[in-house]
Amino acid sequence: MLIKNYSIRFTLFISVFLIAATSFAQTHKPVAHKPANKSEQQKIADNTPLKLKPLWGNHPGGNMLVADGLNYADSALRVIDDKGNRYPIISFKFIYKRKSSYTDDQTGVVKNGWDVVATDVSGDTVLSEVWRNTIKESLQKDEEWTIDYIIVKDKNGRKVMATPMNFKFK
């Protein structure tokens, strides 16, 4: 049987090809790739995610007394891995959720609320003197700090982001 219509030939060819490819895929298991040499093994090891732990001073975050928070205002951020190796910090964002008061313009009543202020720290591991002094003058119970967007440099010079850390003051 000779098929002269080219569109039918093409459709038939594609159908046979898809059936063959499907049956091949179902019967053959993929072969696991084994690294051929040490440099390839090193590349695979270099791509494993780092288990980074940020610390503010020596504190990993969580609940903290206001008095301790006042002392930690002068502390530096550092990032270590699960083996205790330190990583140079490129930048981070410090976010401070603090209590605030304002007077309602229409009623004249003083109302309490929350302010969220933040600063980007780049090329340093401590807050600026203005920020440290502000914290020391105003830190109160139930306020919060978040240290986020922590970017460090790994041993290969790549930029890596560490997990954020939160502090809630009691």
DRENDRENKOL-621144 format. One record per atom (N, C-alpha, C): residue number from 0; atom name; x, y, z. Coordinates in steps of 0.001 Angstrom, whole numbers, plus 500000, padded with zeros to 6 digits. Layout:
REM DRENDRENKOL-621144
<atom NUM,'CA',<X,Y,Z>>
...
END
This chain:
REM DRENDRENKOL-621144
<atom 0,'N',<500848,498826,500000>>
<atom 0,'CA',<500000,500000,500000>>
<atom 0,'C',<500890,501232,500000>>
<atom 1,'N',<500685,502099,499096>>
<atom 1,'CA',<501469,503315,498932>>
<atom 1,'C',<500567,504499,499258>>
<atom 2,'N',<501009,505298,500239>>
<atom 2,'CA',<500212,506457,500641>>
<atom 2,'C',<500775,507673,499927>>
<atom 3,'N',<499906,508332,499138>>
<atom 3,'CA',<500368,509470,498346>>
<atom 3,'C',<500111,510806,499038>>
<atom 4,'N',<499165,510867,499924>>
<atom 4,'CA',<498861,512118,500602>>
<atom 4,'C',<499919,512342,501700>>
<atom 5,'N',<500679,513412,501573>>
<atom 5,'CA',<501806,513671,502487>>
<atom 5,'C',<501353,514014,503907>>
<atom 6,'N',<500229,514634,504091>>
<atom 6,'CA',<499765,514948,505443>>
<atom 6,'C',<499393,513671,506188>>
<atom 7,'N',<498844,512683,505494>>
<atom 7,'CA',<498539,511408,506134>>
<atom 7,'C',<499839,510691,506467>>
<atom 8,'N',<500812,510737,505572>>
<atom 8,'CA',<502120,510119,505831>>
<atom 8,'C',<502774,510738,507072>>
<atom 9,'N',<502743,512025,507127>>
<atom 9,'CA',<503370,512727,508238>>
<atom 9,'C',<502688,512367,509563>>
<atom 10,'N',<501346,512357,509576>>
<atom 10,'CA',<500591,512009,510771>>
<atom 10,'C',<500893,510582,511204>>
<atom 11,'N',<500957,509670,510248>>
<atom 11,'CA',<501271,508282,510541>>
<atom 11,'C',<502684,508158,511114>>
<atom 12,'N',<503636,508872,510534>>
<atom 12,'CA',<505022,508847,511011>>
<atom 12,'C',<505114,509347,512456>>
<atom 13,'N',<504463,510455,512744>>
<atom 13,'CA',<504474,511028,514099>>
<atom 13,'C',<503836,510061,515081>>
<atom 14,'N',<502729,509430,514723>>
<atom 14,'CA',<502056,508481,515614>>
<atom 14,'C',<502965,507310,515950>>
<atom 15,'N',<503619,506729,514943>>
<atom 15,'CA',<504518,505607,515174>>
<atom 15,'C',<505684,506046,516050>>
<atom 16,'N',<506218,507229,515808>>
<atom 16,'CA',<507329,507748,516594>>
<atom 16,'C',<506929,507922,518057>>
<atom 17,'N',<505770,508491,518328>>
<atom 17,'CA',<505320,508715,519703>>
<atom 17,'C',<505066,507400,520425>>
<atom 18,'N',<504500,506431,519738>>
<atom 18,'CA',<504265,505117,520363>>
<atom 18,'C',<505592,504465,520722>>
<atom 19,'N',<506561,504525,519826>>
<atom 19,'CA',<507873,503928,520087>>
<atom 19,'C',<508572,504644,521241>>
<atom 20,'N',<508517,505958,521263>>
<atom 20,'CA',<509180,506726,522320>>
<atom 20,'C',<508545,506445,523671>>
<atom 21,'N',<507224,506335,523713>>
<atom 21,'CA',<506525,506051,524963>>
<atom 21,'C',<506889,504675,525490>>
<atom 22,'N',<506898,503687,524616>>
<atom 22,'CA',<507233,502339,525080>>
<atom 22,'C',<508691,502258,525522>>
<atom 23,'N',<509588,502975,524862>>
<atom 23,'CA',<510992,503001,525258>>
<atom 23,'C',<511153,503636,526638>>
<atom 24,'N',<510445,504730,526864>>
<atom 24,'CA',<510547,505438,528143>>
<atom 24,'C',<510005,504590,529290>>
<atom 25,'N',<509009,503783,529036>>
<atom 25,'CA',<508423,502966,530087>>
<atom 25,'C',<509276,501744,530423>>
<atom 26,'N',<510074,501272,529480>>
<atom 26,'CA',<510846,500051,529717>>
<atom 26,'C',<512283,500303,530139>>
<atom 27,'N',<512788,501500,529980>>
<atom 27,'CA',<514175,501787,530314>>
<atom 27,'C',<514249,502733,531501>>
<atom 28,'N',<515002,502332,532507>>
<atom 28,'CA',<515202,503176,533683>>
<atom 28,'C',<516366,504110,533412>>
<atom 29,'N',<516287,505346,533911>>
<atom 29,'CA',<517414,506250,533720>>
<atom 29,'C',<518634,505756,534490>>
<atom 30,'N',<519776,505959,533919>>
<atom 30,'CA',<521026,505542,534545>>
<atom 30,'C',<521520,506678,535428>>
<atom 31,'N',<521849,506365,536676>>
<atom 31,'CA',<522364,507376,537592>>
<atom 31,'C',<523755,507785,537146>>
<atom 32,'N',<523979,509084,537153>>
<atom 32,'CA',<525273,509610,536723>>
<atom 32,'C',<526248,509567,537894>>
<atom 33,'N',<527361,508917,537701>>
<atom 33,'CA',<528400,508876,538724>>
<atom 33,'C',<529501,509847,538315>>
<atom 34,'N',<529942,510675,539261>>
<atom 34,'CA',<531013,511612,538934>>
<atom 34,'C',<532257,510864,538451>>
<atom 35,'N',<532821,511358,537360>>
<atom 35,'CA',<533970,510690,536755>>
<atom 35,'C',<535270,510974,537504>>
<atom 36,'N',<535408,512146,538065>>
<atom 36,'CA',<536668,512478,538716>>
<atom 36,'C',<536430,513378,539929>>
<atom 37,'N',<537518,513716,540602>>
<atom 37,'CA',<537406,514515,541838>>
<atom 37,'C',<536868,515910,541583>>
<atom 38,'N',<537267,516534,540467>>
<atom 38,'CA',<536787,517893,540215>>
<atom 38,'C',<535277,517890,539996>>
<atom 39,'N',<534756,516852,539357>>
<atom 39,'CA',<533313,516763,539179>>
<atom 39,'C',<532628,516487,540522>>
<atom 40,'N',<533240,515676,541368>>
<atom 40,'CA',<532702,515430,542707>>
<atom 40,'C',<532704,516726,543514>>
<atom 41,'N',<533752,517534,543359>>
<atom 41,'CA',<533849,518807,544072>>
<atom 41,'C',<532747,519756,543605>>
<atom 42,'N',<532458,519772,542289>>
<atom 42,'CA',<531399,520635,541774>>
<atom 42,'C',<530057,520248,542377>>
<atom 43,'N',<529808,518937,542491>>
<atom 43,'CA',<528558,518483,543084>>
<atom 43,'C',<528506,518899,544550>>
<atom 44,'N',<529611,518734,545270>>
<atom 44,'CA',<529661,519119,546677>>
<atom 44,'C',<529480,520628,546835>>
<atom 45,'N',<530008,521418,545902>>
<atom 45,'CA',<529887,522868,545974>>
<atom 45,'C',<528452,523331,545758>>
<atom 46,'N',<527649,522518,545106>>
<atom 46,'CA',<526269,522908,544836>>
<atom 46,'C',<525294,522469,545918>>
<atom 47,'N',<525782,521754,546929>>
<atom 47,'CA',<524888,521374,548014>>
<atom 47,'C',<524566,522615,548836>>
<atom 48,'N',<523297,522763,549243>>
<atom 48,'CA',<522923,523960,549990>>
<atom 48,'C',<523644,524024,551341>>
<atom 49,'N',<524041,525221,551701>>
<atom 49,'CA',<524699,525426,552990>>
<atom 49,'C',<523653,525492,554091>>
<atom 50,'N',<523995,524989,555259>>
<atom 50,'CA',<523125,525097,556427>>
<atom 50,'C',<523650,526249,557267>>
<atom 51,'N',<523189,527445,556938>>
<atom 51,'CA',<523686,528652,557590>>
<atom 51,'C',<522821,529028,558785>>
<atom 52,'N',<523482,529510,559822>>
<atom 52,'CA',<522799,529916,561047>>
<atom 52,'C',<523246,531330,561398>>
<atom 53,'N',<522337,532307,561316>>
<atom 53,'CA',<522692,533662,561712>>
<atom 53,'C',<522602,533825,563231>>
<atom 54,'N',<523479,534635,563765>>
<atom 54,'CA',<523483,534940,565198>>
<atom 54,'C',<523642,536455,565364>>
<atom 55,'N',<522873,537015,566274>>
<atom 55,'CA',<523044,538422,566631>>
<atom 55,'C',<523810,538413,567939>>
<atom 56,'N',<525089,538763,567875>>
<atom 56,'CA',<525956,538521,569021>>
<atom 56,'C',<526125,537018,569108>>
<atom 57,'N',<525679,536437,570206>>
<atom 57,'CA',<525660,534976,570334>>
<atom 57,'C',<524239,534433,570392>>
<atom 58,'N',<523256,535253,570071>>
<atom 58,'CA',<521848,534874,570215>>
<atom 58,'C',<521256,534468,568865>>
<atom 59,'N',<520587,533301,568808>>
<atom 59,'CA',<520027,532821,567543>>
<atom 59,'C',<518640,533368,567214>>
<atom 60,'N',<518107,534230,568048>>
<atom 60,'CA',<516761,534755,567811>>
<atom 60,'C',<515772,534100,568755>>
<atom 61,'N',<514519,534520,568659>>
<atom 61,'CA',<513473,533993,569540>>
<atom 61,'C',<513087,535037,570565>>
<atom 62,'N',<512618,534578,571716>>
<atom 62,'CA',<512200,535493,572773>>
<atom 62,'C',<513415,536011,573535>>
<atom 63,'N',<513312,537279,573948>>
<atom 63,'CA',<514422,537909,574667>>
<atom 63,'C',<513846,538954,575610>>
<atom 64,'N',<514478,539120,576755>>
<atom 64,'CA',<514077,540175,577683>>
<atom 64,'C',<514489,541532,577118>>
<atom 65,'N',<513713,542552,577449>>
<atom 65,'CA',<514030,543905,576976>>
<atom 65,'C',<515427,544313,577437>>
<atom 66,'N',<515782,543998,578675>>
<atom 66,'CA',<517106,544356,579204>>
<atom 66,'C',<518215,543725,578363>>
<atom 67,'N',<518007,542475,577946>>
<atom 67,'CA',<519007,541819,577084>>
<atom 67,'C',<519049,542466,575710>>
<atom 68,'N',<517898,542847,575201>>
<atom 68,'CA',<517842,543521,573905>>
<atom 68,'C',<518614,544819,573901>>
<atom 69,'N',<518558,545547,575016>>
<atom 69,'CA',<519320,546793,575125>>
<atom 69,'C',<520816,546512,575039>>
<atom 70,'N',<521248,545411,575648>>
<atom 70,'CA',<522670,545039,575578>>
<atom 70,'C',<523062,544549,574183>>
<atom 71,'N',<522144,543848,573530>>
<atom 71,'CA',<522437,543295,572207>>
<atom 71,'C',<522362,544339,571093>>
<atom 72,'N',<521887,545536,571390>>
<atom 72,'CA',<521801,546580,570357>>
<atom 72,'C',<523172,546872,569750>>
<atom 73,'N',<524227,546741,570532>>
<atom 73,'CA',<525580,547000,570044>>
<atom 73,'C',<526232,545781,569405>>
<atom 74,'N',<525545,544662,569391>>
<atom 74,'CA',<526136,543423,568878>>
<atom 74,'C',<526249,543436,567365>>
<atom 75,'N',<527047,542500,566885>>
<atom 75,'CA',<527250,542349,565441>>
<atom 75,'C',<526548,541090,564960>>
<atom 76,'N',<526139,541118,563717>>
<atom 76,'CA',<525571,539943,563071>>
<atom 76,'C',<526718,539063,562595>>
<atom 77,'N',<526576,537774,562784>>
<atom 77,'CA',<527528,536830,562207>>
<atom 77,'C',<526754,535628,561720>>
<atom 78,'N',<527321,534946,560744>>
<atom 78,'CA',<526677,533779,560153>>
<atom 78,'C',<527683,532647,560154>>
<atom 79,'N',<527242,531488,560686>>
<atom 79,'CA',<528092,530309,560729>>
<atom 79,'C',<527358,529144,560068>>
<atom 80,'N',<528120,528112,559690>>
<atom 80,'CA',<527489,526903,559170>>
<atom 80,'C',<527449,525847,560268>>
<atom 81,'N',<526992,524653,559917>>
<atom 81,'CA',<526847,523602,560926>>
<atom 81,'C',<528180,523096,561476>>
<atom 82,'N',<529299,523465,560840>>
<atom 82,'CA',<530627,523083,561335>>
<atom 82,'C',<531303,524219,562089>>
<atom 83,'N',<530623,525366,562213>>
<atom 83,'CA',<531172,526501,562940>>
<atom 83,'C',<531988,527457,562096>>
<atom 84,'N',<532053,527244,560777>>
<atom 84,'CA',<532786,528150,559889>>
<atom 84,'C',<532017,529451,559739>>
<atom 85,'N',<532728,530570,559815>>
<atom 85,'CA',<532113,531891,559651>>
<atom 85,'C',<532097,532288,558186>>
<atom 86,'N',<531072,533042,557808>>
<atom 86,'CA',<530933,533527,556441>>
<atom 86,'C',<530895,535052,556451>>
<atom 87,'N',<531633,535683,555537>>
<atom 87,'CA',<531613,537151,555482>>
<atom 87,'C',<530242,537662,555038>>
<atom 88,'N',<529766,538662,555751>>
<atom 88,'CA',<528440,539224,555479>>
<atom 88,'C',<528577,540374,554493>>
<atom 89,'N',<527749,540324,553446>>
<atom 89,'CA',<527736,541387,552446>>
<atom 89,'C',<526727,542455,552859>>
<atom 90,'N',<525517,542018,553208>>
<atom 90,'CA',<524484,542981,553596>>
<atom 90,'C',<523348,542261,554321>>
<atom 91,'N',<522520,543053,554993>>
<atom 91,'CA',<521309,542540,555639>>
<atom 91,'C',<520350,543688,555872>>
<atom 92,'N',<519103,543334,556166>>
<atom 92,'CA',<518068,544332,556472>>
<atom 92,'C',<517648,544130,557923>>
<atom 93,'N',<517627,545216,558675>>
<atom 93,'CA',<517191,545207,560068>>
<atom 93,'C',<515823,545886,560123>>
<atom 94,'N',<514812,545155,560603>>
<atom 94,'CA',<513441,545656,560652>>
<atom 94,'C',<513012,545710,562121>>
<atom 95,'N',<512504,546859,562532>>
<atom 95,'CA',<512134,547091,563929>>
<atom 95,'C',<510647,547442,563975>>
<atom 96,'N',<509852,546551,564574>>
<atom 96,'CA',<508425,546814,564779>>
<atom 96,'C',<508291,547350,566193>>
<atom 97,'N',<507900,548617,566289>>
<atom 97,'CA',<507866,549262,567601>>
<atom 97,'C',<506515,549900,567885>>
<atom 98,'N',<506248,550066,569162>>
<atom 98,'CA',<505010,550702,569592>>
<atom 98,'C',<505076,552187,569256>>
<atom 99,'N',<503913,552730,568920>>
<atom 99,'CA',<503863,554169,568650>>
<atom 99,'C',<502525,554726,569142>>
<atom 100,'N',<502494,556015,569318>>
<atom 100,'CA',<501273,556714,569734>>
<atom 100,'C',<501047,557880,568797>>
<atom 101,'N',<499786,558163,568544>>
<atom 101,'CA',<499466,559320,567719>>
<atom 101,'C',<498136,559888,568180>>
<atom 102,'N',<497922,561143,567873>>
<atom 102,'CA',<496676,561805,568242>>
<atom 102,'C',<495764,561822,567030>>
<atom 103,'N',<494559,561301,567210>>
<atom 103,'CA',<493565,561308,566139>>
<atom 103,'C',<493154,562752,565870>>
<atom 104,'N',<493303,563214,564646>>
<atom 104,'CA',<493008,564607,564293>>
<atom 104,'C',<491544,564971,564493>>
<atom 105,'N',<490658,564031,564283>>
<atom 105,'CA',<489230,564333,564366>>
<atom 105,'C',<488717,564315,565802>>
<atom 106,'N',<489190,563384,566611>>
<atom 106,'CA',<488669,563260,567980>>
<atom 106,'C',<489610,563838,569029>>
<atom 107,'N',<490886,564005,568705>>
<atom 107,'CA',<491856,564505,569668>>
<atom 107,'C',<492303,563449,570665>>
<atom 108,'N',<491876,562208,570471>>
<atom 108,'CA',<492213,561120,571382>>
<atom 108,'C',<493558,560516,570970>>
<atom 109,'N',<494380,560230,571981>>
<atom 109,'CA',<495666,559593,571725>>
<atom 109,'C',<495421,558103,571519>>
<atom 110,'N',<495920,557569,570407>>
<atom 110,'CA',<495755,556150,570099>>
<atom 110,'C',<497122,555492,569998>>
<atom 111,'N',<497139,554221,570345>>
<atom 111,'CA',<498376,553454,570253>>
<atom 111,'C',<498350,552589,569002>>
<atom 112,'N',<499507,552390,568427>>
<atom 112,'CA',<499615,551571,567225>>
<atom 112,'C',<501027,551029,567098>>
<atom 113,'N',<501358,550665,565892>>
<atom 113,'CA',<502681,550097,565609>>
<atom 113,'C',<503315,550826,564445>>
<atom 114,'N',<504609,551022,564549>>
<atom 114,'CA',<505438,551552,563458>>
<atom 114,'C',<506375,550442,563029>>
<atom 115,'N',<506671,550386,561768>>
<atom 115,'CA',<507698,549470,561296>>
<atom 115,'C',<508735,550320,560580>>
<atom 116,'N',<509951,550288,561108>>
<atom 116,'CA',<511056,551022,560501>>
<atom 116,'C',<512141,550018,560142>>
<atom 117,'N',<512893,550328,559119>>
<atom 117,'CA',<513909,549377,558659>>
<atom 117,'C',<515118,550124,558124>>
<atom 118,'N',<516231,549420,558125>>
<atom 118,'CA',<517447,549966,557539>>
<atom 118,'C',<518190,548850,556821>>
<atom 119,'N',<518820,549208,555742>>
<atom 119,'CA',<519688,548276,555026>>
<atom 119,'C',<521113,548506,555503>>
<atom 120,'N',<521776,547436,555875>>
<atom 120,'CA',<523164,547520,556320>>
<atom 120,'C',<524009,546820,555269>>
<atom 121,'N',<524966,547545,554733>>
<atom 121,'CA',<525810,546978,553685>>
<atom 121,'C',<527272,547224,554032>>
<atom 122,'N',<528079,546185,553913>>
<atom 122,'CA',<529504,546312,554183>>
<atom 122,'C',<529851,546418,555651>>
<atom 123,'N',<528919,546080,556530>>
<atom 123,'CA',<529167,546138,557965>>
<atom 123,'C',<528360,545036,558641>>
<atom 124,'N',<528650,544767,559893>>
<atom 124,'CA',<527917,543732,560627>>
<atom 124,'C',<527178,544300,561823>>
<atom 125,'N',<527309,545603,562063>>
<atom 125,'CA',<526625,546256,563189>>
<atom 125,'C',<525724,547362,562655>>
<atom 126,'N',<524755,547727,563479>>
<atom 126,'CA',<523874,548840,563130>>
<atom 126,'C',<524613,550161,563307>>
<atom 127,'N',<524132,551177,562633>>
<atom 127,'CA',<524743,552497,562781>>
<atom 127,'C',<524536,552997,564212>>
<atom 128,'N',<525305,553977,564596>>
<atom 128,'CA',<525214,554523,565952>>
<atom 128,'C',<523830,555106,566216>>
<atom 129,'N',<523241,555738,565222>>
<atom 129,'CA',<521899,556315,565374>>
<atom 129,'C',<520889,555213,565690>>
<atom 130,'N',<520941,554105,564956>>
<atom 130,'CA',<520029,552999,565208>>
<atom 130,'C',<520262,552388,566585>>
<atom 131,'N',<521506,552190,566953>>
<atom 131,'CA',<521800,551596,568267>>
<atom 131,'C',<521280,552489,569391>>
<atom 132,'N',<521485,553780,569260>>
<atom 132,'CA',<521008,554713,570294>>
<atom 132,'C',<519484,554757,570351>>
<atom 133,'N',<518841,554719,569192>>
<atom 133,'CA',<517370,554718,569154>>
<atom 133,'C',<516816,553496,569872>>
<atom 134,'N',<517423,552338,569613>>
<atom 134,'CA',<516977,551106,570274>>
<atom 134,'C',<517172,551217,571783>>
<atom 135,'N',<518331,551706,572203>>
<atom 135,'CA',<518621,551807,573637>>
<atom 135,'C',<517674,552773,574344>>
<atom 136,'N',<517199,553794,573632>>
<atom 136,'CA',<516315,554787,574230>>
<atom 136,'C',<514848,554355,574234>>
<atom 137,'N',<514459,553431,573323>>
<atom 137,'CA',<513024,553212,573172>>
<atom 137,'C',<512537,551769,573190>>
<atom 138,'N',<513397,550778,573280>>
<atom 138,'CA',<512961,549384,573214>>
<atom 138,'C',<511988,549062,574353>>
<atom 139,'N',<510846,548434,573995>>
<atom 139,'CA',<509805,548111,574973>>
<atom 139,'C',<509330,546672,574800>>
<atom 140,'N',<508621,546222,575806>>
<atom 140,'CA',<508015,544891,575783>>
<atom 140,'C',<507075,544771,574572>>
<atom 141,'N',<507025,543575,573978>>
<atom 141,'CA',<506174,543208,572831>>
<atom 141,'C',<506668,543761,571492>>
<atom 142,'N',<507758,544500,571487>>
<atom 142,'CA',<508316,544952,570211>>
<atom 142,'C',<509112,543818,569573>>
<atom 143,'N',<509425,543966,568294>>
<atom 143,'CA',<510089,542887,567567>>
<atom 143,'C',<511195,543422,566664>>
<atom 144,'N',<512216,542585,566499>>
<atom 144,'CA',<513263,542814,565494>>
<atom 144,'C',<513223,541657,564513>>
<atom 145,'N',<513419,541957,563268>>
<atom 145,'CA',<513616,540932,562249>>
<atom 145,'C',<514878,541287,561494>>
<atom 146,'N',<515740,540315,561349>>
<atom 146,'CA',<516947,540501,560546>>
<atom 146,'C',<516788,539586,559345>>
<atom 147,'N',<516671,540186,558178>>
<atom 147,'CA',<516298,539441,556982>>
<atom 147,'C',<517197,539829,555810>>
<atom 148,'N',<517032,539130,554721>>
<atom 148,'CA',<517813,539356,553500>>
<atom 148,'C',<519311,539362,553816>>
<atom 149,'N',<519718,538394,554627>>
<atom 149,'CA',<521119,538277,555039>>
<atom 149,'C',<521889,537627,553892>>
<atom 150,'N',<522780,538373,553287>>
<atom 150,'CA',<523552,537852,552159>>
<atom 150,'C',<525004,537708,552586>>
<atom 151,'N',<525535,536494,552408>>
<atom 151,'CA',<526921,536194,552751>>
<atom 151,'C',<527639,535683,551507>>
<atom 152,'N',<528954,535597,551618>>
<atom 152,'CA',<529763,535073,550531>>
<atom 152,'C',<530286,533710,550956>>
<atom 153,'N',<530068,532678,550097>>
<atom 153,'CA',<530562,531345,550437>>
<atom 153,'C',<532031,531217,550043>>
<atom 154,'N',<532618,530038,550286>>
<atom 154,'CA',<534053,529852,550052>>
<atom 154,'C',<534437,529969,548576>>
<atom 155,'N',<533438,529843,547677>>
<atom 155,'CA',<533710,529984,546240>>
<atom 155,'C',<533415,531391,545733>>
<atom 156,'N',<533077,532302,546632>>
<atom 156,'CA',<532825,533686,546252>>
<atom 156,'C',<531407,533953,545794>>
<atom 157,'N',<530545,532941,545878>>
<atom 157,'CA',<529152,533141,545465>>
<atom 157,'C',<528365,533793,546587>>
<atom 158,'N',<527357,534565,546228>>
<atom 158,'CA',<526470,535179,547212>>
<atom 158,'C',<525377,534180,547573>>
<atom 159,'N',<525177,534010,548880>>
<atom 159,'CA',<524204,533056,549401>>
<atom 159,'C',<523356,533776,550439>>
<atom 160,'N',<522059,533457,550479>>
<atom 160,'CA',<521183,534088,551453>>
<atom 160,'C',<520964,533159,552643>>
<atom 161,'N',<521118,533704,553840>>
<atom 161,'CA',<520881,532952,555078>>
<atom 161,'C',<519425,533135,555504>>
<atom 162,'N',<518967,532265,556379>>
<atom 162,'CA',<517597,532353,556863>>
<atom 162,'C',<517422,533592,557740>>
<atom 163,'N',<516235,534179,557740>>
<atom 163,'CA',<516001,535347,558595>>
<atom 163,'C',<515916,534947,560064>>
<atom 164,'N',<516074,535916,560929>>
<atom 164,'CA',<515940,535663,562363>>
<atom 164,'C',<515026,536722,562964>>
<atom 165,'N',<514289,536302,563990>>
<atom 165,'CA',<513310,537183,564632>>
<atom 165,'C',<513558,537214,566141>>
<atom 166,'N',<513299,538366,566727>>
<atom 166,'CA',<513383,538544,568168>>
<atom 166,'C',<512064,539155,568627>>
<atom 167,'N',<511521,538617,569697>>
<atom 167,'CA',<510331,539219,570317>>
<atom 167,'C',<510696,539506,571767>>
<atom 168,'N',<510400,540726,572202>>
<atom 168,'CA',<510841,541170,573525>>
<atom 168,'C',<509737,541020,574564>>
<atom 169,'N',<510142,540414,575664>>
<atom 169,'CA',<509229,540146,576792>>
<atom 169,'C',<509536,541059,577947>>
END
